[in-house]
Protein backbone atom coordinates (compact mmCIF):
# COMPACT_ATOMS: atom_id res chain seq x y z
CA UNK A 1 0.00 0.00 0.00
CA UNK A 2 1.32 3.41 -0.94
CA UNK A 3 1.86 5.85 1.87
CA UNK A 4 -0.56 8.76 1.93
CA UNK A 5 1.40 11.90 1.05
CA UNK A 6 1.56 14.46 3.83
CA UNK A 7 0.16 17.90 3.26
CA UNK A 8 2.68 20.70 3.06
CA UNK A 9 2.61 22.93 6.13
CA UNK A 10 1.36 25.87 4.09
CA UNK A 11 -1.66 23.87 2.90
CA UNK A 12 -2.77 22.63 6.33
CA UNK A 13 -5.92 24.50 7.40
CA UNK A 14 -5.73 26.32 10.70
CA UNK A 15 -8.37 24.00 12.16
CA UNK A 16 -6.04 21.00 11.65
CA UNK A 17 -3.09 22.57 13.45
CA UNK A 18 -2.97 21.35 17.03
CA UNK A 19 -2.96 24.36 19.38
CA UNK A 20 -0.04 24.69 21.78
CA UNK A 21 -0.64 23.52 25.33
CA UNK A 22 -1.74 26.25 27.74
CA UNK A 23 -0.12 25.88 31.13
CA UNK A 24 1.12 29.28 32.37
CA UNK A 25 -0.27 32.86 32.40
CA UNK A 26 3.03 34.63 33.08
CA UNK A 27 3.86 35.73 29.53
CA UNK A 28 1.68 37.15 26.72
CA UNK A 29 2.43 34.04 24.67
CA UNK A 30 1.31 31.80 27.52
CA UNK A 31 -1.89 33.83 27.93
CA UNK A 32 -2.58 33.62 24.19
CA UNK A 33 -2.40 29.81 24.34
CA UNK A 34 -5.51 29.74 26.56
CA UNK A 35 -7.58 31.18 23.72
CA UNK A 36 -7.41 27.79 21.94
CA UNK A 37 -7.37 25.55 25.00
CA UNK A 38 -10.36 23.83 26.68
CA UNK A 39 -12.39 25.89 29.12
CA UNK A 40 -11.73 23.28 31.83
CA UNK A 41 -8.01 24.08 31.78
CA UNK A 42 -8.76 27.78 32.25
CA UNK A 43 -11.12 27.00 35.14
CA UNK A 44 -8.43 24.95 36.88
CA UNK A 45 -6.01 27.87 36.59
CA UNK A 46 -8.58 30.32 37.95
CA UNK A 47 -9.38 28.01 40.88
CA UNK A 48 -5.70 27.72 41.81
CA UNK A 49 -5.23 31.50 41.72
CA UNK A 50 -8.48 32.17 43.61
CA UNK A 51 -7.69 29.60 46.31
CA UNK A 52 -4.23 31.12 46.75
CA UNK A 53 -5.69 34.61 47.10
CA UNK A 54 -8.36 33.41 49.54
CA UNK A 55 -5.74 31.68 51.70
CA UNK A 56 -3.65 34.87 51.78
CA UNK A 57 -6.68 36.93 52.82
CA UNK A 58 -7.41 34.53 55.69
CA UNK A 59 -3.76 34.71 56.77
CA UNK A 60 -3.77 38.51 56.61
CA UNK A 61 -6.88 38.84 58.79
CA UNK A 62 -5.66 36.17 61.20
CA UNK A 63 -2.33 37.93 61.74
CA UNK A 64 -3.25 41.62 61.57
CA UNK A 65 -6.95 42.06 62.45
CA UNK A 66 -8.14 39.29 64.72
CA UNK A 67 -5.56 39.77 67.53
CA UNK A 68 -6.38 43.50 67.59
CA UNK A 69 -10.12 42.80 67.84
CA UNK A 70 -9.51 40.35 70.67
CA UNK A 71 -7.47 42.93 72.61
CA UNK A 72 -10.17 45.56 72.06
CA UNK A 73 -12.82 43.22 73.45
CA UNK A 74 -10.74 42.75 76.59
CA UNK A 75 -10.84 46.53 77.10
CA UNK A 76 -14.63 46.76 77.01
CA UNK A 77 -16.31 47.50 80.36
CA UNK A 78 -18.75 44.86 81.57
CA UNK A 79 -21.45 47.55 81.80
CA UNK A 80 -21.42 48.33 78.05
CA UNK A 81 -24.78 47.75 76.42
CA UNK A 82 -26.48 48.45 73.11
CA UNK A 83 -30.17 49.22 73.62
CA UNK A 84 -32.61 50.33 70.95
CA UNK A 85 -29.77 51.34 68.65
CA UNK A 86 -28.06 53.42 71.36
CA UNK A 87 -24.59 52.73 72.81
CA UNK A 88 -24.63 53.35 76.58
CA UNK A 89 -22.67 52.76 79.80
CA UNK A 90 -19.32 53.43 78.14
CA UNK A 91 -16.94 56.39 77.94
CA UNK A 92 -15.03 57.77 74.99
CA UNK A 93 -11.49 56.57 74.39
CA UNK A 94 -9.29 54.33 72.31
CA UNK A 95 -9.80 50.62 73.02
CA UNK A 96 -6.88 49.48 70.88
CA UNK A 97 -4.68 51.09 68.25
CA UNK A 98 -2.28 49.14 66.02
CA UNK A 99 -0.82 49.81 62.60
CA UNK A 100 -3.51 47.97 60.66
CA UNK A 101 -6.57 48.50 62.86
CA UNK A 102 -7.79 50.77 65.63
CA UNK A 103 -11.07 50.55 67.55
CA UNK A 104 -12.27 53.57 69.51
CA UNK A 105 -15.40 54.82 71.27
CA UNK A 106 -16.26 58.34 70.14
CA UNK A 107 -19.48 59.42 71.85
CA UNK A 108 -18.79 63.11 71.18
CA UNK A 109 -18.28 62.35 67.45
CA UNK A 110 -15.07 64.34 67.28
CA UNK A 111 -13.37 61.90 64.92
CA UNK A 112 -10.06 62.34 66.73
CA UNK A 113 -9.69 58.88 68.25
CA UNK A 114 -7.48 56.19 66.66
CA UNK A 115 -6.56 58.17 63.55
CA UNK A 116 -3.11 56.65 62.95
CA UNK A 117 -4.22 53.13 61.96
CA UNK A 118 -4.73 52.15 58.33
CA UNK A 119 -8.27 50.99 59.14
CA UNK A 120 -10.29 52.63 61.90
CA UNK A 121 -13.51 51.56 63.58
CA UNK A 122 -15.25 54.33 65.52
CA UNK A 123 -18.18 53.51 67.79
CA UNK A 124 -20.55 56.48 67.86
CA UNK A 125 -23.70 56.88 70.04
CA UNK A 126 -26.18 55.77 67.35
CA UNK A 127 -23.95 54.15 64.71
CA UNK A 128 -20.42 53.00 63.99
CA UNK A 129 -18.24 53.77 61.01
CA UNK A 130 -15.26 52.23 59.24
CA UNK A 131 -12.67 54.75 58.02
CA UNK A 132 -9.51 54.66 55.91
CA UNK A 133 -7.69 56.87 53.43
CA UNK A 134 -10.61 56.46 51.05
CA UNK A 135 -13.12 57.90 53.54
CA UNK A 136 -15.68 56.60 56.04
CA UNK A 137 -18.66 54.28 55.68
CA UNK A 138 -21.34 54.47 58.45
CA UNK A 139 -23.44 51.54 59.69
CA UNK A 140 -26.49 51.73 61.97
CA UNK A 141 -26.68 49.70 65.17
CA UNK A 142 -29.36 46.98 65.30
CA UNK A 143 -32.56 48.03 67.07
CA UNK A 144 -32.34 45.45 69.84
CA UNK A 145 -30.70 44.98 73.21
CA UNK A 146 -27.17 43.52 73.04
CA UNK A 147 -24.74 43.15 75.93
CA UNK A 148 -21.34 44.48 74.85
CA UNK A 149 -19.42 43.77 78.03
CA UNK A 150 -16.23 41.72 77.90
CA UNK A 151 -17.82 38.75 79.64
CA UNK A 152 -20.48 38.55 76.91
CA UNK A 153 -18.56 39.50 73.75
CA UNK A 154 -15.35 37.53 74.37
CA UNK A 155 -16.88 34.02 74.33
CA UNK A 156 -19.15 35.02 71.42
CA UNK A 157 -16.16 36.15 69.37
CA UNK A 158 -14.07 33.10 70.26
CA UNK A 159 -16.79 30.67 69.20
CA UNK A 160 -17.39 32.38 65.84
CA UNK A 161 -13.83 32.95 64.66
CA UNK A 162 -13.73 29.75 62.53
CA UNK A 163 -17.02 30.73 60.88
CA UNK A 164 -15.70 34.23 60.16
CA UNK A 165 -12.54 32.76 58.65
CA UNK A 166 -14.70 30.61 56.39
CA UNK A 167 -16.79 33.61 55.33
CA UNK A 168 -13.63 35.57 54.48
CA UNK A 169 -12.29 32.70 52.39
CA UNK A 170 -15.53 32.06 50.52
CA UNK A 171 -16.13 35.77 49.92
CA UNK A 172 -12.60 36.24 48.58
CA UNK A 173 -12.88 33.21 46.32
CA UNK A 174 -16.32 34.10 44.96
CA UNK A 175 -15.50 37.79 44.69
CA UNK A 176 -12.47 37.09 42.51
CA UNK A 177 -14.44 34.82 40.19
CA UNK A 178 -17.20 37.42 39.87
CA UNK A 179 -14.75 40.25 39.14
CA UNK A 180 -12.91 38.13 36.55
CA UNK A 181 -16.17 37.24 34.84
CA UNK A 182 -17.37 40.85 34.66
CA UNK A 183 -14.02 42.26 33.53
CA UNK A 184 -13.64 39.51 30.94
CA UNK A 185 -16.97 40.50 29.41
CA UNK A 186 -15.65 44.06 29.13
CA UNK A 187 -12.29 42.99 27.69
CA UNK A 188 -13.65 40.44 25.18
CA UNK A 189 -14.68 42.90 22.41
CA UNK A 190 -11.40 44.80 22.87
CA UNK A 191 -9.37 41.61 22.45
CA UNK A 192 -11.45 40.62 19.42
CA UNK A 193 -10.89 44.04 17.84
CA UNK A 194 -7.12 43.90 18.44
CA UNK A 195 -6.95 40.43 16.91
CA UNK A 196 -8.95 41.59 13.88
CA UNK A 197 -6.64 44.51 13.08
CA UNK A 198 -3.56 42.40 13.83
CA UNK A 199 -4.81 39.76 11.36
CA UNK A 200 -4.90 37.06 14.05
CA UNK A 201 -7.21 34.09 14.24
CA UNK A 202 -9.48 34.42 17.27
CA UNK A 203 -13.08 33.44 17.93
CA UNK A 204 -15.43 35.17 20.37
CA UNK A 205 -15.12 32.31 22.86
CA UNK A 206 -11.34 32.46 22.47
CA UNK A 207 -11.44 36.20 23.15
CA UNK A 208 -13.28 35.55 26.40
CA UNK A 209 -10.85 32.83 27.47
CA UNK A 210 -7.86 35.03 26.65
CA UNK A 211 -9.43 37.89 28.63
CA UNK A 212 -9.80 35.64 31.65
CA UNK A 213 -6.25 34.33 31.43
CA UNK A 214 -4.87 37.85 31.03
CA UNK A 215 -6.00 38.69 34.57
CA UNK A 216 -4.32 35.77 36.34
CA UNK A 217 -0.79 37.17 36.52
CA UNK A 218 -2.13 40.52 37.76
CA UNK A 219 -4.13 38.70 40.46
CA UNK A 220 -1.03 36.83 41.59
CA UNK A 221 0.91 40.11 41.77
CA UNK A 222 -1.87 41.59 43.91
CA UNK A 223 -1.81 38.55 46.17
CA UNK A 224 1.95 38.96 46.61
CA UNK A 225 1.40 42.65 47.42
CA UNK A 226 -1.05 41.67 50.19
CA UNK A 227 1.62 39.40 51.67
CA UNK A 228 4.20 42.21 51.62
CA UNK A 229 1.72 44.65 53.13
CA UNK A 230 0.83 42.15 55.84
CA UNK A 231 4.52 41.74 56.63
CA UNK A 232 4.81 45.56 56.81
CA UNK A 233 7.24 45.70 53.91
CA UNK A 234 5.48 48.87 52.75
CA UNK A 235 2.70 51.19 53.92
CA UNK A 236 -0.94 51.61 52.90
CA UNK A 237 -0.22 54.22 50.22
CA UNK A 238 2.18 51.91 48.40
CA UNK A 239 -0.32 49.08 48.77
CA UNK A 240 -3.01 51.19 47.10
CA UNK A 241 -0.50 51.95 44.32
CA UNK A 242 -0.02 48.22 43.76
CA UNK A 243 -3.80 47.76 43.77
CA UNK A 244 -4.17 50.32 40.98
CA UNK A 245 -1.14 49.00 39.07
CA UNK A 246 -2.40 45.43 38.95
CA UNK A 247 -5.25 46.55 36.68
CA UNK A 248 -2.69 48.14 34.34
CA UNK A 249 -0.77 44.84 34.25
CA UNK A 250 -3.95 43.05 33.13
CA UNK A 251 -4.51 45.67 30.41
CA UNK A 252 -0.96 45.12 29.12
CA UNK A 253 -1.60 41.38 28.80
CA UNK A 254 -4.97 42.03 27.14
CA UNK A 255 -3.29 44.23 24.55
CA UNK A 256 -0.18 42.12 23.95
CA UNK A 257 -1.46 38.53 24.01
CA UNK A 258 -3.47 38.68 20.73
CA UNK A 259 -0.23 39.33 18.78
CA UNK A 260 0.98 35.85 19.78
CA UNK A 261 -1.99 34.12 18.15
CA UNK A 262 -1.59 32.44 14.72
CA UNK A 263 -2.25 34.62 11.69
CA UNK A 264 -5.46 34.20 9.75
CA UNK A 265 -4.98 31.57 7.01
CA UNK A 266 -5.11 33.10 3.58
CA UNK A 267 -6.86 30.72 1.22
CA UNK A 268 -6.22 31.66 -2.43
CA UNK A 269 -8.93 30.18 -4.66
CA UNK A 270 -7.54 28.04 -7.47
CA UNK A 271 -9.46 27.80 -10.76
CA UNK A 272 -10.58 24.27 -11.63
CA UNK A 273 -8.98 22.59 -14.64
CA UNK A 274 -11.83 21.80 -17.07
CA UNK A 275 -9.73 19.02 -18.70
CA UNK A 276 -9.09 17.22 -15.38
ChimeraX attribute file (.defattr): number of C-alpha atoms within 10 A of each C-alpha:
attribute: neighborCount
match mode: 1-to-1
recipient: residues
	/A:1	3
	/A:2	4
	/A:3	5
	/A:4	6
	/A:5	6
	/A:6	8
	/A:7	9
	/A:8	7
	/A:9	8
	/A:10	10
	/A:11	11
	/A:12	12
	/A:13	13
	/A:14	15
	/A:15	8
	/A:16	7
	/A:17	9
	/A:18	8
	/A:19	15
	/A:20	12
	/A:21	13
	/A:22	20
	/A:23	14
	/A:24	18
	/A:25	23
	/A:26	15
	/A:27	13
	/A:28	22
	/A:29	18
	/A:30	20
	/A:31	29
	/A:32	31
	/A:33	24
	/A:34	28
	/A:35	28
	/A:36	21
	/A:37	18
	/A:38	13
	/A:39	13
	/A:40	9
	/A:41	13
	/A:42	20
	/A:43	15
	/A:44	11
	/A:45	17
	/A:46	21
	/A:47	14
	/A:48	12
	/A:49	20
	/A:50	24
	/A:51	17
	/A:52	18
	/A:53	23
	/A:54	23
	/A:55	18
	/A:56	19
	/A:57	22
	/A:58	18
	/A:59	17
	/A:60	17
	/A:61	16
	/A:62	14
	/A:63	13
	/A:64	16
	/A:65	17
	/A:66	16
	/A:67	13
	/A:68	21
	/A:69	18
	/A:70	16
	/A:71	15
	/A:72	19
	/A:73	21
	/A:74	16
	/A:75	13
	/A:76	19
	/A:77	15
	/A:78	16
	/A:79	13
	/A:80	18
	/A:81	18
	/A:82	20
	/A:83	16
	/A:84	13
	/A:85	17
	/A:86	17
	/A:87	23
	/A:88	15
	/A:89	12
	/A:90	18
	/A:91	14
	/A:92	14
	/A:93	16
	/A:94	18
	/A:95	20
	/A:96	19
	/A:97	23
	/A:98	16
	/A:99	16
	/A:100	19
	/A:101	23
	/A:102	26
	/A:103	26
	/A:104	23
	/A:105	23
	/A:106	22
	/A:107	19
	/A:108	11
	/A:109	13
	/A:110	8
	/A:111	14
	/A:112	13
	/A:113	20
	/A:114	23
	/A:115	19
	/A:116	15
	/A:117	19
	/A:118	18
	/A:119	21
	/A:120	24
	/A:121	24
	/A:122	27
	/A:123	22
	/A:124	23
	/A:125	19
	/A:126	17
	/A:127	16
	/A:128	20
	/A:129	15
	/A:130	16
	/A:131	20
	/A:132	16
	/A:133	12
	/A:134	6
	/A:135	8
	/A:136	15
	/A:137	11
	/A:138	14
	/A:139	13
	/A:140	13
	/A:141	18
	/A:142	14
	/A:143	11
	/A:144	10
	/A:145	13
	/A:146	16
	/A:147	14
	/A:148	21
	/A:149	20
	/A:150	19
	/A:151	15
	/A:152	14
	/A:153	17
	/A:154	18
	/A:155	10
	/A:156	11
	/A:157	15
	/A:158	10
	/A:159	10
	/A:160	11
	/A:161	13
	/A:162	11
	/A:163	10
	/A:164	13
	/A:165	18
	/A:166	14
	/A:167	13
	/A:168	17
	/A:169	22
	/A:170	17
	/A:171	14
	/A:172	21
	/A:173	21
	/A:174	15
	/A:175	14
	/A:176	20
	/A:177	18
	/A:178	12
	/A:179	12
	/A:180	20
	/A:181	15
	/A:182	12
	/A:183	15
	/A:184	23
	/A:185	15
	/A:186	13
	/A:187	22
	/A:188	21
	/A:189	15
	/A:190	16
	/A:191	23
	/A:192	23
	/A:193	16
	/A:194	19
	/A:195	25
	/A:196	16
	/A:197	8
	/A:198	15
	/A:199	16
	/A:200	19
	/A:201	19
	/A:202	24
	/A:203	14
	/A:204	13
	/A:205	14
	/A:206	22
	/A:207	27
	/A:208	24
	/A:209	24
	/A:210	32
	/A:211	34
	/A:212	29
	/A:213	32
	/A:214	31
	/A:215	25
	/A:216	24
	/A:217	20
	/A:218	24
	/A:219	23
	/A:220	17
	/A:221	16
	/A:222	20
	/A:223	22
	/A:224	16
	/A:225	21
	/A:226	21
	/A:227	17
	/A:228	14
	/A:229	17
	/A:230	20
	/A:231	13
	/A:232	12
	/A:233	12
	/A:234	12
	/A:235	15
	/A:236	17
	/A:237	11
	/A:238	13
	/A:239	18
	/A:240	13
	/A:241	11
	/A:242	18
	/A:243	18
	/A:244	12
	/A:245	15
	/A:246	21
	/A:247	14
	/A:248	13
	/A:249	17
	/A:250	21
	/A:251	16
	/A:252	15
	/A:253	25
	/A:254	27
	/A:255	17
	/A:256	19
	/A:257	24
	/A:258	30
	/A:259	18
	/A:260	16
	/A:261	21
	/A:262	15
	/A:263	16
	/A:264	15
	/A:265	15
	/A:266	10
	/A:267	9
	/A:268	6
	/A:269	6
	/A:270	6
	/A:271	6
	/A:272	7
	/A:273	6
	/A:274	5
	/A:275	4
	/A:276	4
